Amino acid sequence: MFFYRNKHIMIDLGTGNNNKINWALEDKQEMIDIIETVYRGARKGRGLVVSPKDYSTSTNIRFHFILYVIKFNYFFYKKKKKKKKKKNLLFK
């Protein structure tokens, strides 16, 4: 988690959780780049900054795409219930 002048700075890493990094980074330079991005954004008054590298996985993207297709098919092919016509007894 990152703070600047007692203000919580969120970072968009592409994972959906903008508050923290809870995995091991590959090398020191990645951490330096993230801290530098947070610092520059916080100095400009931003509460949310975008990370220099996208950490979303292709599996995660594939999963969300599959969910999107399922939702689309459900709403597109959903059968509409037919309303029963009420018989008008006044006009036979």
N, C-alpha and C positions, 0 to 999 in steps of 0.2 A: 504494500500500500504506500502511496506517496502523499506527502503533505508539504505545503509551501505556505509559510506565514500562518500556520494553524488552520489552513483550508485544505480539505481533502481534494486531491486532484485525481480524477479518474482517467484511465487510459484505455482506448479502444484497441484491443489486441485481435479482434476478429473471433473471439471465443464465446462471446455472449456475456461474460462476466467482466465488467469494466472496473472492478475494484482492486483486483489483486492478480499476481502471477503465482500460481501454485504448481509449477513444474520446473524441472531443471533446465537451465539455458545451456546452449551449446558451448559458448565461449565467453570470455570477458568482454569482448567488443560488443556483443549483443546487449549486455547489461549497460554498458557505457552509452550506447545509442539510445536505449530506452530512457535512461536517466536524463540525458541531454534533451531529448524530445519533451519530457515532462517539464524540465526546468525552463526551456524556451517558451512553452505554452503557458506555464504558470506566471512567468514574468509579464506576458501579454494579457493576463487576467482570465485566461480560459480555465474552465472547470473540467473540461473533457478534451483530451488530446488524442490524436490518432498515432498509433505506433508506426515506426518505419518499416516493420516487417509484419506480414499477416500470418498469424499463428493458427488459423483455422485449418483443419485437416481436410483432405479430399474425401475421407470417409464421412466426416461431418457434413460436408457440402452435399454429398450423394444422399445421405439420410434425409436432409431437408428437402432435396429435390423430389425424392420418393414420396414424402409426406405431402408435398404440394400437388403432385400428380394424383394421389389418392383423393385428396380433398376436391380437386377439380372434377375428377370423374364422378365422385359422389353427388356433387351439386348439379353437374351437367346431365347425368343420366337418371337423376332421382325422379321417380314416378310421382306425378301430381295426382292427388286424390280428386276424384270427380265428385262434384256436389250433386246430390240427388235432387231432382226437380220436384218441387212440391206441386201437388195437383191443385189446380185452381177449381174449387167447387162451384164458383159463381158462374163460370162460362163453360158449359159442357158441349 
